[in-house]
Amino acid sequence: MIKKYIPSLLILTILFASCTTNNPNDGYNQPVYLAPGVGLGTIIAVVISWSRNKSILWAILHGIFGWLYVIYAIIVGKK
């Protein structure tokens, strides 16, 4: 079951690695600001949670966890 998710996990790993790498030789580093708000992981988690549970409370809780719940839902699959 895990074998069919390996390409997705590989893409997510590459995405996270590319977002965190930094070239120290470019001479300029732009500061990274984290702003409060709703991110893509929150939106995806809420949509997945609502489609699976039909509960606003669960959707809010899963929205707080964001990408962790999205990865969990991918690994576990449908109920």
N, CA, C, O and CB atoms as a CASP TS submission, in Angstrom:
PFRMAT TS
TARGET T0000
AUTHOR 0000-0000-0000
METHOD Language model
MODEL 1
PARENT N/A
ATOM      1  N   MET     1       0.822  -1.185   0.000  1.00  0.00           N
ATOM      2  CA  MET     1       0.000   0.000   0.000  1.00  0.00           C
ATOM      3  C   MET     1       0.873   1.259   0.000  1.00  0.00           C
ATOM      4  O   MET     1       0.537   2.249  -0.651  1.00  0.00           O
ATOM      5  CB  MET     1      -0.939  -0.008   1.206  1.00  0.00           C
ATOM      6  N   ILE     2       1.972   1.222   0.718  1.00  0.00           N
ATOM      7  CA  ILE     2       2.861   2.378   0.800  1.00  0.00           C
ATOM      8  C   ILE     2       3.534   2.637  -0.548  1.00  0.00           C
ATOM      9  O   ILE     2       3.862   3.782  -0.859  1.00  0.00           O
ATOM     10  CB  ILE     2       3.923   2.164   1.896  1.00  0.00           C
ATOM     11  N   LYS     3       3.745   1.592  -1.351  1.00  0.00           N
ATOM     12  CA  LYS     3       4.490   1.739  -2.595  1.00  0.00           C
ATOM     13  C   LYS     3       3.836   2.726  -3.550  1.00  0.00           C
ATOM     14  O   LYS     3       4.542   3.406  -4.296  1.00  0.00           O
ATOM     15  CB  LYS     3       4.632   0.400  -3.269  1.00  0.00           C
ATOM     16  N   LYS     4       2.516   2.825  -3.551  1.00  0.00           N
ATOM     17  CA  LYS     4       1.872   3.743  -4.486  1.00  0.00           C
ATOM     18  C   LYS     4       1.982   5.196  -4.029  1.00  0.00           C
ATOM     19  O   LYS     4       1.700   6.105  -4.810  1.00  0.00           O
ATOM     20  CB  LYS     4       0.410   3.367  -4.660  1.00  0.00           C
ATOM     21  N   TYR     5       2.389   5.433  -2.770  1.00  0.00           N
ATOM     22  CA  TYR     5       2.546   6.795  -2.267  1.00  0.00           C
ATOM     23  C   TYR     5       3.996   7.266  -2.289  1.00  0.00           C
ATOM     24  O   TYR     5       4.268   8.422  -1.964  1.00  0.00           O
ATOM     25  CB  TYR     5       2.008   6.888  -0.862  1.00  0.00           C
ATOM     26  N   ILE     6       4.924   6.402  -2.662  1.00  0.00           N
ATOM     27  CA  ILE     6       6.334   6.775  -2.665  1.00  0.00           C
ATOM     28  C   ILE     6       6.606   7.954  -3.602  1.00  0.00           C
ATOM     29  O   ILE     6       7.331   8.864  -3.202  1.00  0.00           O
ATOM     30  CB  ILE     6       7.190   5.579  -3.069  1.00  0.00           C
ATOM     31  N   PRO     7       6.065   7.993  -4.832  1.00  0.00           N
ATOM     32  CA  PRO     7       6.318   9.176  -5.676  1.00  0.00           C
ATOM     33  C   PRO     7       5.803  10.473  -5.051  1.00  0.00           C
ATOM     34  O   PRO     7       6.469  11.504  -5.142  1.00  0.00           O
ATOM     35  CB  PRO     7       5.670   8.985  -7.040  1.00  0.00           C
ATOM     36  N   SER     8       4.638  10.437  -4.424  1.00  0.00           N
ATOM     37  CA  SER     8       4.103  11.644  -3.790  1.00  0.00           C
ATOM     38  C   SER     8       4.969  12.086  -2.627  1.00  0.00           C
ATOM     39  O   SER     8       5.238  13.277  -2.473  1.00  0.00           O
ATOM     40  CB  SER     8       2.675  11.409  -3.312  1.00  0.00           C
ATOM     41  N   LEU     9       5.410  11.140  -1.806  1.00  0.00           N
ATOM     42  CA  LEU     9       6.277  11.481  -0.678  1.00  0.00           C
ATOM     43  C   LEU     9       7.625  11.999  -1.158  1.00  0.00           C
ATOM     44  O   LEU     9       8.204  12.886  -0.531  1.00  0.00           O
ATOM     45  CB  LEU     9       6.478  10.266   0.228  1.00  0.00           C
ATOM     46  N   LEU    10       8.131  11.458  -2.261  1.00  0.00           N
ATOM     47  CA  LEU    10       9.387  11.929  -2.819  1.00  0.00           C
ATOM     48  C   LEU    10       9.256  13.368  -3.310  1.00  0.00           C
ATOM     49  O   LEU    10      10.145  14.189  -3.085  1.00  0.00           O
ATOM     50  CB  LEU    10       9.838  11.017  -3.960  1.00  0.00           C
ATOM     51  N   ILE    11       8.154  13.669  -3.976  1.00  0.00           N
ATOM     52  CA  ILE    11       7.920  15.034  -4.460  1.00  0.00           C
ATOM     53  C   ILE    11       7.793  15.998  -3.290  1.00  0.00           C
ATOM     54  O   ILE    11       8.351  17.095  -3.335  1.00  0.00           O
ATOM     55  CB  ILE    11       6.652  15.094  -5.337  1.00  0.00           C
ATOM     56  N   LEU    12       7.065  15.608  -2.234  1.00  0.00           N
ATOM     57  CA  LEU    12       6.941  16.471  -1.059  1.00  0.00           C
ATOM     58  C   LEU    12       8.297  16.696  -0.391  1.00  0.00           C
ATOM     59  O   LEU    12       8.591  17.804   0.058  1.00  0.00           O
ATOM     60  CB  LEU    12       5.955  15.863  -0.055  1.00  0.00           C
ATOM     61  N   THR    13       9.116  15.656  -0.323  1.00  0.00           N
ATOM     62  CA  THR    13      10.443  15.789   0.272  1.00  0.00           C
ATOM     63  C   THR    13      11.307  16.752  -0.530  1.00  0.00           C
ATOM     64  O   THR    13      11.993  17.596   0.045  1.00  0.00           O
ATOM     65  CB  THR    13      11.125  14.423   0.366  1.00  0.00           C
ATOM     66  N   ILE    14      11.279  16.631  -1.849  1.00  0.00           N
ATOM     67  CA  ILE    14      12.051  17.537  -2.703  1.00  0.00           C
ATOM     68  C   ILE    14      11.542  18.961  -2.570  1.00  0.00           C
ATOM     69  O   ILE    14      12.337  19.900  -2.534  1.00  0.00           O
ATOM     70  CB  ILE    14      11.985  17.089  -4.169  1.00  0.00           C
ATOM     71  N   LEU    15      10.232  19.135  -2.496  1.00  0.00           N
ATOM     72  CA  LEU    15       9.643  20.463  -2.338  1.00  0.00           C
ATOM     73  C   LEU    15      10.098  21.107  -1.035  1.00  0.00           C
ATOM     74  O   LEU    15      10.510  22.266  -1.032  1.00  0.00           O
ATOM     75  CB  LEU    15       8.112  20.380  -2.381  1.00  0.00           C
ATOM     76  N   PHE    16      10.029  20.375   0.069  1.00  0.00           N
ATOM     77  CA  PHE    16      10.449  20.912   1.351  1.00  0.00           C
ATOM     78  C   PHE    16      11.946  21.201   1.359  1.00  0.00           C
ATOM     79  O   PHE    16      12.381  22.202   1.929  1.00  0.00           O
ATOM     80  CB  PHE    16      10.090  19.943   2.473  1.00  0.00           C
ATOM     81  N   ALA    17      12.738  20.332   0.732  1.00  0.00           N
ATOM     82  CA  ALA    17      14.182  20.560   0.693  1.00  0.00           C
ATOM     83  C   ALA    17      14.519  21.792  -0.135  1.00  0.00           C
ATOM     84  O   ALA    17      15.417  22.552   0.231  1.00  0.00           O
ATOM     85  CB  ALA    17      14.902  19.334   0.126  1.00  0.00           C
ATOM     86  N   SER    18      13.815  22.004  -1.245  1.00  0.00           N
ATOM     87  CA  SER    18      14.104  23.164  -2.077  1.00  0.00           C
ATOM     88  C   SER    18      13.663  24.459  -1.411  1.00  0.00           C
ATOM     89  O   SER    18      14.223  25.519  -1.694  1.00  0.00           O
ATOM     90  CB  SER    18      13.427  23.021  -3.424  1.00  0.00           C
ATOM     91  N   CYS    19      12.682  24.391  -0.544  1.00  0.00           N
ATOM     92  CA  CYS    19      12.234  25.590   0.161  1.00  0.00           C
ATOM     93  C   CYS    19      13.181  25.975   1.292  1.00  0.00           C
ATOM     94  O   CYS    19      13.195  27.129   1.721  1.00  0.00           O
ATOM     95  CB  CYS    19      10.834  25.378   0.712  1.00  0.00           C
ATOM     96  N   THR    20      13.964  25.031   1.775  1.00  0.00           N
ATOM     97  CA  THR    20      14.818  25.306   2.923  1.00  0.00           C
ATOM     98  C   THR    20      16.286  25.473   2.559  1.00  0.00           C
ATOM     99  O   THR    20      17.073  25.919   3.393  1.00  0.00           O
ATOM    100  CB  THR    20      14.679  24.208   3.925  1.00  0.00           C
ATOM    101  N   THR    21      16.677  25.126   1.331  1.00  0.00           N
ATOM    102  CA  THR    21      18.083  25.266   0.970  1.00  0.00           C
ATOM    103  C   THR    21      18.400  26.719   0.665  1.00  0.00           C
ATOM    104  O   THR    21      17.535  27.490   0.249  1.00  0.00           O
ATOM    105  CB  THR    21      18.429  24.378  -0.234  1.00  0.00           C
ATOM    106  N   ASN    22      19.654  27.075   0.881  1.00  0.00           N
ATOM    107  CA  ASN    22      20.074  28.444   0.688  1.00  0.00           C
ATOM    108  C   ASN    22      21.485  28.443   0.115  1.00  0.00           C
ATOM    109  O   ASN    22      22.353  27.719   0.601  1.00  0.00           O
ATOM    110  CB  ASN    22      20.006  29.240   2.014  1.00  0.00           C
ATOM    111  N   ASN    23      21.712  29.235  -0.893  1.00  0.00           N
ATOM    112  CA  ASN    23      23.025  29.338  -1.495  1.00  0.00           C
ATOM    113  C   ASN    23      23.796  30.458  -0.811  1.00  0.00           C
ATOM    114  O   ASN    23      23.450  31.623  -1.003  1.00  0.00           O
ATOM    115  CB  ASN    23      22.921  29.586  -3.017  1.00  0.00           C
ATOM    116  N   PRO    24      24.826  30.159  -0.021  1.00  0.00           N
ATOM    117  CA  PRO    24      25.532  31.209   0.711  1.00  0.00           C
ATOM    118  C   PRO    24      26.422  32.069  -0.177  1.00  0.00           C
ATOM    119  O   PRO    24      26.914  33.100   0.280  1.00  0.00           O
ATOM    120  CB  PRO    24      26.363  30.595   1.799  1.00  0.00           C
ATOM    121  N   ASN    25      26.645  31.683  -1.426  1.00  0.00           N
ATOM    122  CA  ASN    25      27.555  32.408  -2.303  1.00  0.00           C
ATOM    123  C   ASN    25      26.878  33.481  -3.144  1.00  0.00           C
ATOM    124  O   ASN    25      27.557  34.166  -3.908  1.00  0.00           O
ATOM    125  CB  ASN    25      28.245  31.450  -3.200  1.00  0.00           C
ATOM    126  N   ASP    26      25.576  33.648  -3.031  1.00  0.00           N
ATOM    127  CA  ASP    26      24.904  34.620  -3.896  1.00  0.00           C
ATOM    128  C   ASP    26      25.042  36.054  -3.386  1.00  0.00           C
ATOM    129  O   ASP    26      24.709  36.985  -4.119  1.00  0.00           O
ATOM    130  CB  ASP    26      23.436  34.266  -4.021  1.00  0.00           C
ATOM    131  N   GLY    27      25.518  36.263  -2.171  1.00  0.00           N
ATOM    132  CA  GLY    27      25.781  37.594  -1.661  1.00  0.00           C
ATOM    133  C   GLY    27      24.579  38.320  -1.099  1.00  0.00           C
ATOM    134  O   GLY    27      24.743  39.347  -0.441  1.00  0.00           O
ATOM    135  N   TYR    28      23.395  37.830  -1.330  1.00  0.00           N
ATOM    136  CA  TYR    28      22.196  38.502  -0.822  1.00  0.00           C
ATOM    137  C   TYR    28      21.221  37.448  -0.336  1.00  0.00           C
ATOM    138  O   TYR    28      20.891  36.506  -1.056  1.00  0.00           O
ATOM    139  CB  TYR    28      21.540  39.403  -1.915  1.00  0.00           C
ATOM    140  N   ASN    29      20.778  37.614   0.863  1.00  0.00           N
ATOM    141  CA  ASN    29      19.782  36.713   1.424  1.00  0.00           C
ATOM    142  C   ASN    29      18.571  37.532   1.825  1.00  0.00           C
ATOM    143  O   ASN    29      18.653  38.395   2.699  1.00  0.00           O
ATOM    144  CB  ASN    29      20.350  35.922   2.636  1.00  0.00           C
ATOM    145  N   GLN    30      17.473  37.261   1.196  1.00  0.00           N
ATOM    146  CA  GLN    30      16.244  37.974   1.532  1.00  0.00           C
ATOM    147  C   GLN    30      15.647  37.342   2.786  1.00  0.00           C
ATOM    148  O   GLN    30      15.543  36.118   2.865  1.00  0.00           O
ATOM    149  CB  GLN    30      15.225  37.940   0.344  1.00  0.00           C
ATOM    150  N   PRO    31      15.256  38.148   3.757  1.00  0.00           N
ATOM    151  CA  PRO    31      14.677  37.574   4.977  1.00  0.00           C
ATOM    152  C   PRO    31      13.337  36.904   4.692  1.00  0.00           C
ATOM    153  O   PRO    31      12.582  37.332   3.819  1.00  0.00           O
ATOM    154  CB  PRO    31      14.500  38.661   6.045  1.00  0.00           C
ATOM    155  N   VAL    32      13.065  35.860   5.436  1.00  0.00           N
ATOM    156  CA  VAL    32      11.818  35.123   5.290  1.00  0.00           C
ATOM    157  C   VAL    32      10.897  35.527   6.433  1.00  0.00           C
ATOM    158  O   VAL    32      11.257  35.417   7.605  1.00  0.00           O
ATOM    159  CB  VAL    32      12.063  33.577   5.278  1.00  0.00           C
ATOM    160  N   TYR    33       9.730  35.985   6.086  1.00  0.00           N
ATOM    161  CA  TYR    33       8.754  36.397   7.083  1.00  0.00           C
ATOM    162  C   TYR    33       7.622  35.391   7.132  1.00  0.00           C
ATOM    163  O   TYR    33       7.125  34.955   6.093  1.00  0.00           O
ATOM    164  CB  TYR    33       8.214  37.806   6.779  1.00  0.00           C
ATOM    165  N   LEU    34       7.218  35.024   8.325  1.00  0.00           N
ATOM    166  CA  LEU    34       6.068  34.152   8.507  1.00  0.00           C
ATOM    167  C   LEU    34       4.914  35.016   8.971  1.00  0.00           C
ATOM    168  O   LEU    34       4.985  35.656  10.020  1.00  0.00           O
ATOM    169  CB  LEU    34       6.367  33.001   9.524  1.00  0.00           C
ATOM    170  N   ALA    35       3.874  35.029   8.199  1.00  0.00           N
ATOM    171  CA  ALA    35       2.724  35.867   8.534  1.00  0.00           C
ATOM    172  C   ALA    35       1.569  34.979   8.964  1.00  0.00           C
ATOM    173  O   ALA    35       1.412  33.874   8.446  1.00  0.00           O
ATOM    174  CB  ALA    35       2.311  36.761   7.333  1.00  0.00           C
ATOM    175  N   PRO    36       0.769  35.444   9.895  1.00  0.00           N
ATOM    176  CA  PRO    36      -0.400  34.655  10.280  1.00  0.00           C
ATOM    177  C   PRO    36      -1.416  34.636   9.143  1.00  0.00           C
ATOM    178  O   PRO    36      -1.558  35.606   8.398  1.00  0.00           O
ATOM    179  CB  PRO    36      -1.042  35.220  11.568  1.00  0.00           C
ATOM    180  N   GLY    37      -2.100  33.542   9.031  1.00  0.00           N
ATOM    181  CA  GLY    37      -3.095  33.427   7.974  1.00  0.00           C
ATOM    182  C   GLY    37      -3.374  31.978   7.658  1.00  0.00           C
ATOM    183  O   GLY    37      -2.886  31.065   8.324  1.00  0.00           O
ATOM    184  N   VAL    38      -4.159  31.792   6.639  1.00  0.00           N
ATOM    185  CA  VAL    38      -4.550  30.451   6.217  1.00  0.00           C
ATOM    186  C   VAL    38      -3.664  30.050   5.052  1.00  0.00           C
ATOM    187  O   VAL    38      -3.638  30.718   4.019  1.00  0.00           O
ATOM    188  CB  VAL    38      -6.062  30.388   5.824  1.00  0.00           C
ATOM    189  N   GLY    39      -2.941  28.954   5.227  1.00  0.00           N
ATOM    190  CA  GLY    39      -2.058  28.468   4.178  1.00  0.00           C
ATOM    191  C   GLY    39      -2.700  27.358   3.362  1.00  0.00           C
ATOM    192  O   GLY    39      -3.815  26.917   3.640  1.00  0.00           O
ATOM    193  N   LEU    40      -1.977  26.928   2.365  1.00  0.00           N
ATOM    194  CA  LEU    40      -2.465  25.875   1.483  1.00  0.00           C
ATOM    195  C   LEU    40      -2.688  24.567   2.238  1.00  0.00           C
ATOM    196  O   LEU    40      -3.664  23.863   1.981  1.00  0.00           O
ATOM    197  CB  LEU    40      -1.487  25.653   0.337  1.00  0.00           C
ATOM    198  N   GLY    41      -1.789  24.237   3.170  1.00  0.00           N
ATOM    199  CA  GLY    41      -1.937  23.005   3.954  1.00  0.00           C
ATOM    200  C   GLY    41      -3.190  23.017   4.801  1.00  0.00           C
ATOM    201  O   GLY    41      -3.845  21.987   4.960  1.00  0.00           O
ATOM    202  N   THR    42      -3.531  24.182   5.349  1.00  0.00           N
ATOM    203  CA  THR    42      -4.748  24.313   6.156  1.00  0.00           C
ATOM    204  C   THR    42      -5.986  24.089   5.306  1.00  0.00           C
ATOM    205  O   THR    42      -6.907  23.379   5.710  1.00  0.00           O
ATOM    206  CB  THR    42      -4.811  25.693   6.821  1.00  0.00           C
ATOM    207  N   ILE    43      -6.004  24.692   4.135  1.00  0.00           N
ATOM    208  CA  ILE    43      -7.163  24.562   3.251  1.00  0.00           C
ATOM    209  C   ILE    43      -7.351  23.115   2.813  1.00  0.00           C
ATOM    210  O   ILE    43      -8.464  22.591   2.852  1.00  0.00           O
ATOM    211  CB  ILE    43      -7.008  25.468   2.022  1.00  0.00           C
ATOM    212  N   ILE    44      -6.267  22.473   2.398  1.00  0.00           N
ATOM    213  CA  ILE    44      -6.366  21.076   1.958  1.00  0.00           C
ATOM    214  C   ILE    44      -6.805  20.182   3.110  1.00  0.00           C
ATOM    215  O   ILE    44      -7.633  19.291   2.920  1.00  0.00           O
ATOM    216  CB  ILE    44      -5.018  20.586   1.392  1.00  0.00           C
ATOM    217  N   ALA    45      -6.258  20.410   4.307  1.00  0.00           N
ATOM    218  CA  ALA    45      -6.628  19.592   5.466  1.00  0.00           C
ATOM    219  C   ALA    45      -8.106  19.751   5.808  1.00  0.00           C
ATOM    220  O   ALA    45      -8.776  18.766   6.116  1.00  0.00           O
ATOM    221  CB  ALA    45      -5.770  19.966   6.678  1.00  0.00           C
ATOM    222  N   VAL    46      -8.620  20.974   5.759  1.00  0.00           N
ATOM    223  CA  VAL    46     -10.034  21.206   6.074  1.00  0.00           C
ATOM    224  C   VAL    46     -10.933  20.537   5.034  1.00  0.00           C
ATOM    225  O   VAL    46     -11.950  19.940   5.388  1.00  0.00           O
ATOM    226  CB  VAL    46     -10.334  22.721   6.143  1.00  0.00           C
ATOM    227  N   VAL    47     -10.569  20.630   3.771  1.00  0.00           N
ATOM    228  CA  VAL    47     -11.390  20.006   2.715  1.00  0.00           C
ATOM    229  C   VAL    47     -11.389  18.490   2.857  1.00  0.00           C
ATOM    230  O   VAL    47     -12.442  17.859   2.757  1.00  0.00           O
ATOM    231  CB  VAL    47     -10.871  20.404   1.314  1.00  0.00           C
ATOM    232  N   ILE    48     -10.225  17.899   3.087  1.00  0.00           N
ATOM    233  CA  ILE    48     -10.152  16.447   3.262  1.00  0.00           C
ATOM    234  C   ILE    48     -10.947  16.021   4.494  1.00  0.00           C
ATOM    235  O   ILE    48     -11.701  15.049   4.450  1.00  0.00           O
ATOM    236  CB  ILE    48      -8.682  15.985   3.386  1.00  0.00           C
ATOM    237  N   SER    49     -10.773  16.755   5.593  1.00  0.00           N
ATOM    238  CA  SER    49     -11.472  16.413   6.825  1.00  0.00           C
ATOM    239  C   SER    49     -12.986  16.514   6.649  1.00  0.00           C
ATOM    240  O   SER    49     -13.725  15.643   7.110  1.00  0.00           O
ATOM    241  CB  SER    49     -11.014  17.324   7.961  1.00  0.00           C
ATOM    242  N   TRP    50     -13.446  17.569   5.987  1.00  0.00           N
ATOM    243  CA  TRP    50     -14.886  17.733   5.791  1.00  0.00           C
ATOM    244  C   TRP    50     -15.449  16.623   4.899  1.00  0.00           C
ATOM    245  O   TRP    50     -16.539  16.111   5.154  1.00  0.00           O
ATOM    246  CB  TRP    50     -15.188  19.109   5.177  1.00  0.00           C
ATOM    247  N   SER    51     -14.704  16.255   3.857  1.00  0.00           N
ATOM    248  CA  SER    51     -15.202  15.209   2.955  1.00  0.00           C
ATOM    249  C   SER    51     -15.221  13.843   3.636  1.00  0.00           C
ATOM    250  O   SER    51     -16.026  12.985   3.273  1.00  0.00           O
ATOM    251  CB  SER    51     -14.342  15.145   1.689  1.00  0.00           C
ATOM    252  N   ARG    52     -14.349  13.633   4.612  1.00  0.00           N
ATOM    253  CA  ARG    52     -14.318  12.345   5.300  1.00  0.00           C
ATOM    254  C   ARG    52     -15.255  12.286   6.493  1.00  0.00           C
ATOM    255  O   ARG    52     -15.890  11.256   6.720  1.00  0.00           O
ATOM    256  CB  ARG    52     -12.923  12.044   5.751  1.00  0.00           C
ATOM    257  N   ASN    53     -15.361  13.389   7.279  1.00  0.00           N
ATOM    258  CA  ASN    53     -16.065  13.332   8.557  1.00  0.00           C
ATOM    259  C   ASN    53     -17.372  14.104   8.608  1.00  0.00           C
ATOM    260  O   ASN    53     -18.232  13.793   9.432  1.00  0.00           O
ATOM    261  CB  ASN    53     -15.182  13.834   9.617  1.00  0.00           C
ATOM    262  N   LYS    54     -17.547  15.111   7.742  1.00  0.00           N
ATOM    263  CA  LYS    54     -18.736  15.985   7.759  1.00  0.00           C
ATOM    264  C   LYS    54     -18.936  16.621   9.133  1.00  0.00           C
ATOM    265  O   LYS    54     -20.061  16.706   9.626  1.00  0.00           O
ATOM    266  CB  LYS    54     -19.996  15.188   7.364  1.00  0.00           C
ATOM    267  N   SER    55     -17.831  17.071   9.755  1.00  0.00           N
ATOM    268  CA  SER    55     -17.884  17.684  11.070  1.00  0.00           C
ATOM    269  C   SER    55     -17.037  18.951  11.068  1.00  0.00           C
ATOM    270  O   SER    55     -15.867  18.920  10.687  1.00  0.00           O
ATOM    271  CB  SER    55     -17.401  16.697  12.160  1.00  0.00           C
ATOM    272  N   ILE    56     -17.622  20.055  11.490  1.00  0.00           N
ATOM    273  CA  ILE    56     -16.900  21.316  11.528  1.00  0.00           C
ATOM    274  C   ILE    56     -15.803  21.277  12.593  1.00  0.00           C
ATOM    275  O   ILE    56     -14.707  21.790  12.370  1.00  0.00           O
ATOM    276  CB  ILE    56     -17.867  22.477  11.797  1.00  0.00           C
ATOM    277  N   LEU    57     -16.088  20.677  13.740  1.00  0.00           N
ATOM    278  CA  LEU    57     -15.084  20.612  14.796  1.00  0.00           C
ATOM    279  C   LEU    57     -13.839  19.837  14.356  1.00  0.00           C
ATOM    280  O   LEU    57     -12.712  20.259  14.615  1.00  0.00           O
ATOM    281  CB  LEU    57     -15.680  19.969  16.040  1.00  0.00           C
ATOM    282  N   TRP    58     -14.056  18.696  13.685  1.00  0.00           N
ATOM    283  CA  TRP    58     -12.911  17.926  13.192  1.00  0.00           C
ATOM    284  C   TRP    58     -12.182  18.713  12.109  1.00  0.00           C
ATOM    285  O   TRP    58     -10.954  18.676  12.043  1.00  0.00           O
ATOM    286  CB  TRP    58     -13.366  16.550  12.645  1.00  0.00           C
ATOM    287  N   ALA    59     -12.914  19.418  11.268  1.00  0.00           N
ATOM    288  CA  ALA    59     -12.283  20.203  10.206  1.00  0.00           C
ATOM    289  C   ALA    59     -11.406  21.307  10.791  1.00  0.00           C
ATOM    290  O   ALA    59     -10.313  21.561  10.283  1.00  0.00           O
ATOM    291  CB  ALA    59     -13.348  20.810   9.283  1.00  0.00           C
ATOM    292  N   ILE    60     -11.870  21.962  11.846  1.00  0.00           N
ATOM    293  CA  ILE    60     -11.074  23.003  12.499  1.00  0.00           C
ATOM    294  C   ILE    60      -9.815  22.389  13.121  1.00  0.00           C
ATOM    295  O   ILE    60      -8.716  22.917  12.951  1.00  0.00           O
ATOM    296  CB  ILE    60     -11.914  23.737  13.582  1.00  0.00           C
ATOM    297  N   LEU    61      -9.976  21.292  13.829  1.00  0.00           N
ATOM    298  CA  LEU    61      -8.833  20.635  14.453  1.00  0.00           C
ATOM    299  C   LEU    61      -7.810  20.190  13.407  1.00  0.00           C
ATOM    300  O   LEU    61      -6.610  20.402  13.579  1.00  0.00           O
ATOM    301  CB  LEU    61      -9.298  19.435  15.278  1.00  0.00           C
ATOM    302  N   HIS    62      -8.284  19.577  12.332  1.00  0.00           N
ATOM    303  CA  HIS    62      -7.369  19.120  11.289  1.00  0.00           C
ATOM    304  C   HIS    62      -6.753  20.301  10.546  1.00  0.00           C
ATOM    305  O   HIS    62      -5.619  20.206  10.077  1.00  0.00           O
ATOM    306  CB  HIS    62      -8.098  18.200  10.306  1.00  0.00           C
ATOM    307  N   GLY    63      -7.476  21.404  10.431  1.00  0.00           N
ATOM    308  CA  GLY    63      -6.918  22.608   9.824  1.00  0.00           C
ATOM    309  C   GLY    63      -5.765  23.165  10.633  1.00  0.00           C
ATOM    310  O   GLY    63      -4.819  23.710  10.066  1.00  0.00           O
ATOM    311  N   ILE    64      -5.830  23.038  11.949  1.00  0.00           N
ATOM    312  CA  ILE    64      -4.735  23.496  12.805  1.00  0.00           C
ATOM    313  C   ILE    64      -3.480  22.664  12.542  1.00  0.00           C
ATOM    314  O   ILE    64      -2.371  23.197  12.510  1.00  0.00           O
ATOM    315  CB  ILE    64      -5.137  23.412  14.300  1.00  0.00           C
ATOM    316  N   PHE    65      -3.658  21.370  12.356  1.00  0.00           N
ATOM    317  CA  PHE    65      -2.508  20.503  12.097  1.00  0.00           C
ATOM    318  C   PHE    65      -2.003  20.600  10.662  1.00  0.00           C
ATOM    319  O   PHE    65      -0.848  20.269  10.395  1.00  0.00           O
ATOM    320  CB  PHE    65      -2.867  19.073  12.406  1.00  0.00           C
ATOM    321  N   GLY    66      -2.846  21.047   9.735  1.00  0.00           N
ATOM    322  CA  GLY    66      -2.426  21.336   8.365  1.00  0.00           C
ATOM    323  C   GLY    66      -1.825  20.157   7.632  1.00  0.00           C
ATOM    324  O   GLY    66      -2.466  19.121   7.455  1.00  0.00           O
ATOM    325  N   TRP    67      -0.557  20.333   7.199  1.00  0.00           N
ATOM    326  CA  TRP    67       0.101  19.337   6.372  1.00  0.00           C
ATOM    327  C   TRP    67       0.263  17.998   7.081  1.00  0.00           C
ATOM    328  O   TRP    67       0.312  16.963   6.417  1.00  0.00           O
ATOM    329  CB  TRP    67       1.443  19.844   5.938  1.00  0.00           C
ATOM    330  N   LEU    68       0.348  17.986   8.405  1.00  0.00           N
ATOM    331  CA  LEU    68       0.454  16.710   9.116  1.00  0.00           C
ATOM    332  C   LEU    68      -0.777  15.843   8.863  1.00  0.00           C
ATOM    333  O   LEU    68      -0.664  14.636   8.647  1.00  0.00           O
ATOM    334  CB  LEU    68       0.632  16.948  10.625  1.00  0.00           C
ATOM    335  N   TYR    69      -1.959  16.472   8.892  1.00  0.00           N
ATOM    336  CA  TYR    69      -3.171  15.709   8.636  1.00  0.00           C
ATOM    337  C   TYR    69      -3.266  15.300   7.170  1.00  0.00           C
ATOM    338  O   TYR    69      -3.755  14.212   6.867  1.00  0.00           O
ATOM    339  CB  TYR    69      -4.399  16.519   9.037  1.00  0.00           C
ATOM    340  N   VAL    70      -2.812  16.143   6.266  1.00  0.00           N
ATOM    341  CA  VAL    70      -2.849  15.796   4.843  1.00  0.00           C
ATOM    342  C   VAL    70      -1.995  14.560   4.583  1.00  0.00           C
ATOM    343  O   VAL    70      -2.423  13.646   3.878  1.00  0.00           O
ATOM    344  CB  VAL    70      -2.358  16.980   3.976  1.00  0.00           C
ATOM    345  N   ILE    71      -0.806  14.529   5.141  1.00  0.00           N
ATOM    346  CA  ILE    71       0.079  13.362   4.966  1.00  0.00           C
ATOM    347  C   ILE    71      -0.533  12.129   5.627  1.00  0.00           C
ATOM    348  O   ILE    71      -0.474  11.031   5.072  1.00  0.00           O
ATOM    349  CB  ILE    71       1.487  13.645   5.562  1.00  0.00           C
ATOM    350  N   TYR    72      -1.121  12.308   6.810  1.00  0.00           N
ATOM    351  CA  TYR    72      -1.796  11.192   7.485  1.00  0.00           C
ATOM    352  C   TYR    72      -2.938  10.641   6.619  1.00  0.00           C
ATOM    353  O   TYR    72      -3.088   9.427   6.483  1.00  0.00           O
ATOM    354  CB  TYR    72      -2.342  11.646   8.861  1.00  0.00           C
ATOM    355  N   ALA    73      -3.732  11.530   6.043  1.00  0.00           N
ATOM    356  CA  ALA    73      -4.870  11.081   5.223  1.00  0.00           C
ATOM    357  C   ALA    73      -4.381  10.357   3.971  1.00  0.00           C
ATOM    358  O   ALA    73      -5.032   9.419   3.510  1.00  0.00           O
ATOM    359  CB  ALA    73      -5.763  12.283   4.826  1.00  0.00           C
ATOM    360  N   ILE    74      -3.249  10.775   3.415  1.00  0.00           N
ATOM    361  CA  ILE    74      -2.697  10.095   2.245  1.00  0.00           C
ATOM    362  C   ILE    74      -2.236   8.692   2.618  1.00  0.00           C
ATOM    363  O   ILE    74      -2.497   7.735   1.890  1.00  0.00           O
ATOM    364  CB  ILE    74      -1.528  10.901   1.648  1.00  0.00           C
ATOM    365  N   ILE    75      -1.555   8.572   3.748  1.00  0.00           N
ATOM    366  CA  ILE    75      -1.024   7.270   4.155  1.00  0.00           C
ATOM    367  C   ILE    75      -2.145   6.305   4.544  1.00  0.00           C
ATOM    368  O   ILE    75      -2.129   5.142   4.142  1.00  0.00           O
ATOM    369  CB  ILE    75      -0.051   7.437   5.325  1.00  0.00           C
ATOM    370  N   VAL    76      -3.111   6.781   5.319  1.00  0.00           N
ATOM    371  CA  VAL    76      -4.189   5.912   5.812  1.00  0.00           C
ATOM    372  C   VAL    76      -5.164   5.575   4.695  1.00  0.00           C
ATOM    373  O   VAL    76      -5.629   4.438   4.615  1.00  0.00           O
ATOM    374  CB  VAL    76      -4.937   6.582   6.977  1.00  0.00           C
ATOM    375  N   GLY    77      -5.481   6.519   3.844  1.00  0.00           N
ATOM    376  CA  GLY    77      -6.419   6.287   2.761  1.00  0.00           C
ATOM    377  C   GLY    77      -7.848   6.500   3.196  1.00  0.00           C
ATOM    378  O   GLY    77      -8.106   7.106   4.236  1.00  0.00           O
ATOM    379  N   LYS    78      -8.787   5.998   2.392  1.00  0.00           N
ATOM    380  CA  LYS    78     -10.200   6.186   2.686  1.00  0.00           C
ATOM    381  C   LYS    78     -10.640   5.294   3.829  1.00  0.00           C
ATOM    382  O   LYS    78     -10.059   4.240   4.085  1.00  0.00           O
ATOM    383  CB  LYS    78     -11.043   5.909   1.453  1.00  0.00           C
ATOM    384  N   LYS    79     -11.690   5.750   4.512  1.00  0.00           N
ATOM    385  CA  LYS    79     -12.249   4.946   5.605  1.00  0.00           C
ATOM    386  C   LYS    79     -12.975   3.752   5.078  1.00  0.00           C
ATOM    387  O   LYS    79     -13.510   2.962   5.856  1.00  0.00           O
ATOM    388  CB  LYS    79     -13.181   5.768   6.461  1.00  0.00           C
TER
END
